[in-house]
Amino acid sequence: MAIELLSPAGNLDKLRTAFSYGADAAYMGMTEFSLRRNAGNFPIEEMEKVRALKEETGKRIYCTMNILFHQRDMERVQTMADEIGSWPFDAFIISDIGLVPFLQKNFPDRELHLSTQASCLNSESVRMYRSMGFKRIILGREASLDDIKRIRDAVPDMELEAFVHGAMCMAYSGRCLLSAHLAGRSGNQGDCSHTCRWNYRLALEEEERPGVYYPISEEDGYTTILSSKDLCMIDHVKELEDAGLSSLKIEGRRKSIYYVAVGTRACRKAIDDAADKDVYRKDLFDVSHREYTTGFFFSHGPVDGASDVSRPTSYGYERNYLFLGIVGKKVGEDTYELDIRNQLRPEGLEFIGPDIPVLKPTDITLLDEEMKKTEKLDHGHTGYIRTASPIAEGYIIRSLSDDPLIG
C-alpha cells in the first residue's frame, strides 16, 4: 500500500485545494468538537458539496472530533448521531476514549483514528488501542524515527500516521493551559489563542532589590521564548516511509489556501520522487512559516536538549510571497473570474498550479465587475483577469512580498 498524503481542510475551498494539489485524503472538522474551532470548519449546509467532491475525486475524508469532551460535550454529541452520520466520513479522529462506544454503535462501518492529542508513543499502548477497535494511530509528535520503527515491528497490522510539516506546539502533544490562563480560551477545547506565539518582554528582579527590574530583550525589544519552530520533513520522506508510516500529515487547518496548495504539492512531489521535486520544495521556504526544524524525529527533543525544537525561534513568521487570490471559472476567451484575497495589480503577478511551479505572464489585463479595464482590484470586489498564458481554475495568484519578516 502506497503511503498516504493527508492534508488539512479548514473549509470547503481548502478541501478542494488539498485534493487538486495532490492529497490522497483530507481531515476536516464540523462546527463542533474540533480542536481548530476557528478554522472555519464545515456547517451542515455544506454537507452535500463535500459529498459531491468526495464522489468526484474518490479521495478519503476524515472527521476530527479531537477536543477533550466535558460532560456537556458528551451529552451534546449523543444527540447528533443522525447529523454526524449524514457526512461522508471515512474515519473519525478522536482523543477522548469515551467516544468509542458511541461511534462504534452508530457508525460501525467508519474507521477510528487515534488523535495525536492522546500522546500514543509506545507499542503497548498501540496494542491496547487496537484491541479497542482503532484502525490507525496518529503518533504523538514526540515519537522519533526509531520509536516508529520499533512500534511498526511490534504491531505490524496497525496503521501509523505522523505530522511531517507545519506548526509545532510548545507543550507536550498540545497539552497546554497557557491560552486558557492568559486569554480564557482553551486549546484543549478547540479555541487556542496561540499565546505561545505572542511577543513577550521579560525582566530580572534581583533578590535584594525587590521591585527593581532589569529587562531582558531580544531582537526589537521582545523575545519569542515560548514559540517553537515549524516542522519540515520534506527532505526525509523516504526515511519516514521506511520507518513504517502509513500516512504523512500536514498541519494547518487555520492556514491559507496558498499554504495548503504549496505544502500539499511539495509533499506530493517528494513522495512521488518527481524529477522536479526540488523546484516545488523551494516554495515551502517562500510561504509564510517560522524557522524550520525536524522536530523529534532524529532526537529526544527537549528531554536531552538535542533538538532545536526545544529552542525558540528568534523571529516571527517569514514569507517571500504575498497570497493575492485564486483563479476561478473561465468566462470567456482567455478570461477568468477571480477570488480576490489581497489587492491585485497587473505588474509582478505569478501563478502556481498543481503541476506548474510558476507562471509569470506579461500580458495581464485586469477587468472590473463591468468587464472594463482597471489598474487594480481589491478584496471584496468582483473582478476578472485576461491573459493568453495557460492558467486554469484553481491556480493560486501571488506576488513578491515587500515585508518578508511579518512578526
Sequence and secondary structure as in RCSB ss.txt:
>XXXX:A:sequence
MAIELLSPAGNLDKLRTAFSYGADAAYMGMTEFSLRRNAGNFPIEEMEKVRALKEETGKRIYCTMNILFHQRDME
RVQTMADEIGSWPFDAFIISDIGLVPFLQKNFPDRELHLSTQASCLNSESVRMYRSMGFKRIILGREASLDDIKR
IRDAVPDMELEAFVHGAMCMAYSGRCLLSAHLAGRSGNQGDCSHTCRWNYRLALEEEERPGVYYPISEEDGYTTI
LSSKDLCMIDHVKELEDAGLSSLKIEGRRKSIYYVAVGTRACRKAIDDAADKDVYRKDLFDVSHREYTTGFFFSH
GPVDGASDVSRPTSYGYERNYLFLGIVGKKVGEDTYELDIRNQLRPEGLEFIGPDIPVLKPTDITLLDEEMKKTE
KLDHGHTGYIRTASPIAEGYIIRSLSDDPLIG
>XXXX:A:secstr
   EEEEE SSHHHHHHHHHTT SEEEE BSSS S TTS  B GGGHHHHHHHHHHH  EEEEEE S   HHHHH
HHHTTHHHHHHS  SEEEES GGGHHHHHHH TTSEEEE GGG   SHHHHHHHHHHT SEEE  TT  HHHHHH
HHHHSTTSEEEEEEEEE  SSGGG   HHHHHHS  GGGT    GGGS B EEEE TTSTT EEEE  TTT B T
T   EEE GGGHHHHHHHT SEEEE  TTS HHHHHHHHHHHHHHHTT TTHHHHHHHTTTSSB  EE TTTTS 
GGGTT SGGGS  SS  B SEEEEEEEEEEEETTEEEEEESS B STT EEEETTEEEE  S  EEE TTS EES
 B TTS  EEE SS   TT EEEEE S SB  
